[in-house]
Amino acid sequence: MLDLMVPQSSPASHRLVVSADDFGKSSSVNRAVAKAHDSGILTAASLMAAEEGFDHAVTIARARPSLSIGLHVTLCDGRAALESSRIPDLVGPDGRFAPGPAAAGLRYSRLGARCRPQLEAEIEAQFDRLERAGIRPDHVDGHHHLQVHPAVFEMVCRIASARGVAWVRVPREILALALRLDSPTAFPGHLISWIVFESLAVRNRRTAARWRLRMPERVHGLFQTGRIDANYLSALFSRLATRPSMAGSLTEVYTHPDDATEAGRRELEALLSPQVKETLVASGFLLTNFAEVTALLTSTAGGGTS
């Protein structure tokens, strides 16, 4: 991966972070993340704090200082960092959250103030688990994007900001581009998803700015979750490069590599693909990670990507 990293010489360049979600979920995800970073274009990974592969992921991360590590806040479809007795409104007796983001989000909205102290305690505990392992995350996002939920987002930003985190993910795809690359059969559902996320983004970007957290200008991957392949990444990079409005900005493309599933192997192959690497270089992107961009923006007298 390092041979594709371009020196961060100009704040006006169009920078690209390629990230992996679900780091720490399992050994198969961890192996895929390591391989995609070592031999591919992956530059960042978001770590789940309470899943079975956490310790293995920490070992991988420590050996790869050029891999930016963030917290993948998990409030659905996963295990909690705290005991169930401390967060009884969030998890069942088995310590697991609701299996899907819709059910979890509705629950947090319905319970309102009753569950807020429990949500805050759990998010703090997930950050604590990374820090006890010697990892200081430089970005934060959420499992199934539940971090953008109105009951959760400001809490995540406040806690992350207090811990020195610099970046938060607010999904924002370029609609025309996303639809051009999308599957026609998936279009109706994806259009609805885009409308929901875009409406949340307007409010959440203001909230993030209030807590002095930066956000990539665009975040791609929502429409293609579970279906990213080499052709998609090549087409995305080529088309993004032709948009002059992207100059001086940061784009994040998030993926889900996993060497134990068909979809995960396809995404891993895309991250390793010579075709994708060639397209990325030809398109003029500066492949980077969140830590490098933070250092660059700090050194340019407070200039920023937001």
N, C-alpha and C positions, 0 to 999 in steps of 0.2 A: 504493500500500500504506500509506503513512504516515497517510492519513486514517482508517484503521482501528486504528491503534496507540493504545491507551488509556493515559493517564498512570498510572504504577505507584504508586498511592496507598496501597494496602492489601495487606499481606502475606497477608491472609486470602482474597484473591480467587482465583478459579480461572483460572489462566493457561494460554495455549495457544501452543505453538511449532509452526509448520507448516514442515517442512523438505523439502529435495530431496536425494536421493542421486545419486551419479555425476556431480557437477559436475566438469568437466574431461575427461570421457570423450570428448567430441566437440564440435564447434562447434554442432551442432543441440541438444544438451543445454544448452550454455551459453546459447544464445539463449533457450531456453525458461525457464531459471532467471531470466535478467534480466527477461524479460517478466512472469513470474509474480510477481516481487518488485515491479517498477515499477507494475504495474496490477492486481495480485491480492493474495492473502493470504499469499504465501510470505515467511517471515521468516528462514530459515536455509538453508544449503547445505553439503554435505559434499564436500570436494574430493579427487579422486584425484590423487596426486602424480606419477605417471609416465605418464599417458595423453596422447594427442596434443593434446587441447584444453587442457592445463594453462596455458600462457602466456595464451591467450585468456581463460580463466576468471579468472586473476589480474587481468587488466585490468578485467574486469567487476566483480570484488569490490572493487578499489581505488576504483572510482567509486561504490560503494554502501555507505557505512559503516553503514547500518542493517541490512545483511544479515549475520547472524552466519555466520562461516566455521569449519568444523571439518575435521578430517582424516578422510577415508574410507579407513581402513587397508585396503590391498588385498593379500591373500595367496592369492587364487585368481582365475581368470577376468580376468586383467589382466597388465600389465607391471610388472616390478620396477624400483625406483629404483637398485639396485646392479647392477654387472656380474655376469653369470652365473657368472664364475669365482670370485666371492666368496661366492656362495650356491648351490653346485652341487646341494645336496639339495632346494632349494626350486623351482628353475626349470629349464627346458630350455636348450639352447644358444641359443635365440632370445630368452632373457630373460623368458619368459612362465611364469606359474604354471599349475598344473593348471586345467582349464577349469571345474570345478565345486567347490562347497564340500565335498561329501561325499568326493570323491577327495582333495582337499587336506587335509581334516581327518584322514582315515584315515592319510595319509602322515605328518603331523606327530605323530600319536599313536604310530605304529609306530616312527618313528626316535627319538622321545623326546629324550634329552639330546644326541644327535648334531646335531640340527637347531636346538636352542635358541639357541646363539650366532648362527646365521645369521638366525633369525627376529628376534632382538633387533637385530642390525645393520641389517636391512631396515626394521624399524619406525622406528628412529632416523633412517635415511636419508630416509624419507618425511616425517617431521617436519622434518628439516633442509631439505628442498626447499621446503616452505612458508615456513619462516623466512627462507631466503635470498631468497625473493621478496617479503619484507616482510609476510608474513601470520603473525600469532600466533593460532593456532586457540583458540577457547574451548570447543570440544566435540570429542569423538572417537567414531566408530562404525566399522563395518566393512562392506566389500563382501560381500554375501550373508550378513551377520551373522557372519562367521567370527571376529570379535573376541570372541565369547562362548565360543569353544572352550576347553576346560580347559587346553590347552597354550599358549594365546595370551593369555587375558584378564588374568591378573595382570601379565604383561609389558607389555601395553598400558597398564594402569592405572599401573604404576610409572613408565614412561617419560613418560606424559602428565602425571602429577602433578609430576614433576621439571621440566617445562616450563611449569607454570602453567596447564594446562588445568583447567577447572572441572567439566565435565560429561562423562559417558560414557553411551552408550545400552545399556540392558539391556531387550530387548523384553519387554513384559508387557501383553497385551491383557486386557480384561474378557471372560471367556469367554462368558457369557450374551449380552452385547451383540454380541460378534463373531459368534457363531453366528446370532443373529437377523438380522444383515445379510449373512450369507454365502450363497453359492450351495449349494443342497442337494447337487448333484453333487460339489462340492469338499469337503463336510463331512468324510468319513472321513480324508482326507489332512491337512486342516487341524487336525483334532482331535489327530492324532498329533504334528503340528508344535507345537501349543500345549503338549502334555504335555512334550515335549523342552525347549522354551524355558523353560517354567515351572520345571522341575527345575533347569536351569542357573541360572535367575535367583536362586534361593534362595542358592546358593553365591556367585554373582557379585556380588550386592548387598552381601554381607558383605565381599568382597574390595575392592570399590570404596570402601566406607566406610573400610576400613583405610588406603587411600591418599588419603583425604579428597577423593574425587570424588563429586559429586552426580549423581543420576539422576532423570529425570522419573518421576513416580509410575506413569504409564501411557504406553505407546507403542503406537499403533495404526497399522496398515498391512500387517502380516504376512499376514493372511488375504486381503487385497485387492490384493496386489502385482501390478501389471500390469493391474488391473481397476478402479482408482479412477475414479469419475466424480462428477458434481455431485450426483446423487441420493444416492450413498453418503455424501459429506461432509455434506450437509444432514441426513440421517438420523442420522449419527454425532454431530454437534454437538447436535442436538435431544435425543437420548437421554442423552448425557453430562451435559447441563445439568440433567437431572432427578434426578441422583444426588447427594444431600446429602453423601455421603462424599468427594466430589471437591473440596469447598470448601477453599481454602488450598493446593491442590496444583498441580502443573505436569503437563500432558499434552503429549506430542509426537505429531504425526501426520506420518509421512514419506511422500513421494511420489517419482515418477520421471518428471517432465515431459521431453518430447523432441519437437521439432517435425518430426522426420523419420520417426516411426513412428506407426502408428495408435493403439497403446496410449498412447504418450507424448503425442500430441496430445489424446487424451481426458482425460488427467490435467492437462494444461495448461489445457484448457477449464474443468475443474472448479475449478482454482485462480483462474481469472479470472471465474467465474460470478457474476452479480449475485444469483442465488438463494442461492448459498452464502454470499456476504457478508451478505445480509439475515438468513439463519438464524444466522450467527455472532453478529451484533450482537444479535438478538432473544434469543439464548440467554444473553447476559450474560458471554461470555468476554472476558478481557483478552488481546488478541493481542499477543505480545511476541517477543523473541528471547533467546537464551541469555546474551548479554552484559548485557542489561538486568536479567534476573532475578538474575544474579550480583551486580550492583551493588546491587540492592535488598536481597538477603539479607545482603550484607556490611554494609550500612548499618543493619540492624536487629539489631545486637548479637549476631551469630552465629546468629540464627534461620535455619532452612533447610528446603528441600524435599528429601527424600531417598527 
